[in-house]
Amino acid sequence: MQSPFNAYLSLVGLETLPQRVSQQVVSAQRIAEHLTSAPHVTKVNYSGLGYTPQYELVGKYFPRGVGQILSFQVDGGADSVRRIIDGTKLFSYVPNIGDARSLIVDPARITHREVPAEARIAAGVSDNLIRLSIGLEDVNGLIADLDQAIAAAY
């Protein structure tokens, strides 16, 4: 059971949830689109881009966008990923999702670290994969942060 004050805070947060998620989805779409042409990015995983097998279902089941989570692969391996993650300034290195802050993580080392390598790679979680959970920061700032971190890593 929540205290009255905690219940109040929960209600206040729920009142703005649609606006926050809407902004996060728009930002995730823009970042995914940008990464498709970014140097050293070899693949972007985001169903809203139009070239995934699920894209036809997006309009039907997700008319307001597919969400704020995306991932991308980069040239190289775990060392490249580590340099990119360490080079970001606006993203926080936290394995959560759905935060108001933008988060960055290397799933092979964090969320899937206990999964045997063969199964992890079969699931698409390679050593050169980076996952983002987009928050409420300015999307142009997030794109610039990713660009400078990727450039500095290479």
C-alpha positions as CSV (number, residue, x, y, z in Angstrom):
1,M,0.0,0.0,0.0
2,Q,1.3,3.4,-0.9
3,S,1.4,6.4,1.3
4,P,-0.9,9.3,0.3
5,F,2.1,11.3,-0.9
6,N,3.5,8.5,-3.0
7,A,0.1,7.9,-4.5
8,Y,-0.1,11.6,-5.3
9,L,3.3,11.5,-7.0
10,S,2.2,8.5,-9.0
11,L,-0.9,10.2,-10.2
12,V,1.0,13.4,-11.2
13,G,3.4,11.2,-13.2
14,L,0.6,9.4,-15.0
15,E,-1.1,12.7,-16.0
16,T,1.8,13.5,-18.3
17,L,2.7,10.0,-19.5
18,P,1.1,10.2,-22.9
19,Q,3.0,13.4,-23.7
20,R,6.3,12.0,-22.5
21,V,6.0,8.8,-24.3
22,S,5.0,10.6,-27.5
23,Q,8.1,12.8,-27.4
24,Q,10.3,9.8,-26.7
25,V,8.9,7.8,-29.6
26,V,9.4,10.8,-32.0
27,S,12.9,11.2,-30.8
28,A,13.7,7.4,-31.1
29,Q,12.4,7.5,-34.7
30,R,14.7,10.5,-35.6
31,I,17.7,8.9,-33.9
32,A,17.1,5.6,-35.7
33,E,16.8,7.3,-39.0
34,H,20.0,9.3,-38.4
35,L,21.9,6.2,-37.4
36,T,21.1,4.5,-40.7
37,S,23.5,6.8,-42.4
38,A,26.0,7.4,-39.6
39,P,29.7,6.4,-40.1
40,H,30.7,3.1,-38.5
41,V,27.1,2.0,-37.9
42,T,26.5,-1.2,-39.8
43,K,22.9,-2.0,-38.8
44,V,20.0,-0.3,-37.0
45,N,17.3,-2.3,-35.3
46,Y,14.0,-0.3,-35.1
47,S,10.8,-1.6,-36.5
48,G,9.6,1.9,-37.4
49,L,12.2,2.3,-40.1
50,G,10.3,0.7,-42.9
51,Y,12.7,-2.1,-43.9
52,T,12.0,-4.7,-41.3
53,P,9.7,-7.7,-41.7
54,Q,7.4,-6.3,-39.0
55,Y,6.9,-2.9,-40.7
56,E,3.6,-3.7,-42.2
57,L,2.3,-4.5,-38.8
58,V,3.6,-1.3,-37.3
59,G,0.8,0.9,-38.8
60,K,-1.8,-1.6,-37.8
61,Y,-0.8,-2.2,-34.2
62,F,1.4,0.8,-33.4
63,P,-0.2,3.8,-35.2
64,R,1.6,6.2,-32.8
65,G,5.1,4.7,-33.2
66,V,6.9,1.6,-32.1
67,G,8.5,2.9,-28.9
68,Q,11.6,4.4,-27.5
69,I,14.0,1.4,-27.6
70,L,16.3,0.8,-30.4
71,S,19.7,-0.9,-31.0
72,F,22.5,-0.6,-33.5
73,Q,25.6,-2.4,-34.5
74,V,28.9,-0.8,-35.1
75,D,32.2,-1.7,-36.9
76,G,34.5,-3.7,-34.7
77,G,33.6,-5.5,-31.5
78,A,33.4,-5.0,-27.8
79,D,36.3,-2.5,-27.7
80,S,34.5,-0.2,-30.1
81,V,31.3,-0.4,-28.2
82,R,33.1,0.4,-24.9
83,R,34.7,3.5,-26.4
84,I,31.4,4.7,-27.8
85,I,29.6,4.2,-24.5
86,D,32.4,5.8,-22.5
87,G,32.4,8.7,-25.0
88,T,28.8,9.7,-24.6
89,K,28.0,12.7,-22.3
90,L,24.2,12.8,-22.3
91,F,23.4,9.1,-22.1
92,S,23.5,7.2,-18.8
93,Y,25.0,3.7,-18.7
94,V,22.1,2.0,-17.0
95,P,20.4,-1.2,-18.2
96,N,16.9,0.1,-17.4
97,I,14.4,1.0,-20.1
98,G,11.6,3.5,-20.2
99,D,13.3,6.2,-18.1
100,A,12.9,9.9,-18.6
101,R,16.7,10.0,-19.1
102,S,18.3,8.5,-22.2
103,L,20.2,5.3,-21.5
104,I,22.9,3.4,-23.3
105,V,24.1,-0.2,-22.7
106,D,26.0,-3.0,-24.3
107,P,23.6,-6.0,-24.0
108,A,26.3,-8.6,-24.6
109,R,28.0,-7.5,-21.4
110,I,25.1,-6.4,-19.3
111,T,21.6,-7.8,-19.9
112,H,22.8,-11.0,-21.7
113,R,26.1,-11.6,-20.0
114,E,24.9,-15.0,-18.6
115,V,23.5,-16.2,-21.9
116,P,25.8,-18.7,-23.7
117,A,27.6,-16.9,-26.6
118,E,26.1,-19.2,-29.2
119,A,22.5,-18.5,-28.0
120,R,23.2,-14.8,-27.5
121,I,24.5,-14.4,-31.0
122,A,21.7,-16.5,-32.5
123,A,19.3,-14.0,-30.8
124,G,21.1,-11.1,-32.5
125,V,22.9,-9.9,-29.4
126,S,26.4,-9.5,-30.8
127,D,29.5,-8.0,-29.2
128,N,29.2,-5.0,-31.4
129,L,25.5,-4.2,-30.4
130,I,24.5,-1.0,-28.5
131,R,21.0,-0.6,-27.1
132,L,19.4,2.8,-26.5
133,S,16.4,3.8,-24.4
134,I,15.5,7.3,-25.5
135,G,14.4,9.8,-22.8
136,L,13.2,13.4,-22.8
137,E,16.4,15.3,-23.7
138,D,16.6,17.4,-26.8
139,V,16.8,15.0,-29.8
140,N,19.4,17.1,-31.6
141,G,21.6,17.0,-28.5
142,L,21.3,13.2,-28.3
143,I,22.2,12.8,-32.0
144,A,25.1,15.1,-31.6
145,D,26.3,13.2,-28.5
146,L,26.1,9.9,-30.4
147,D,27.9,11.4,-33.4
148,Q,30.8,12.7,-31.4
149,A,31.1,9.5,-29.3
150,I,31.2,7.3,-32.5
151,A,33.7,9.7,-34.2
152,A,36.0,9.7,-31.1
153,A,35.8,5.9,-30.9
154,Y,37.3,5.4,-34.3
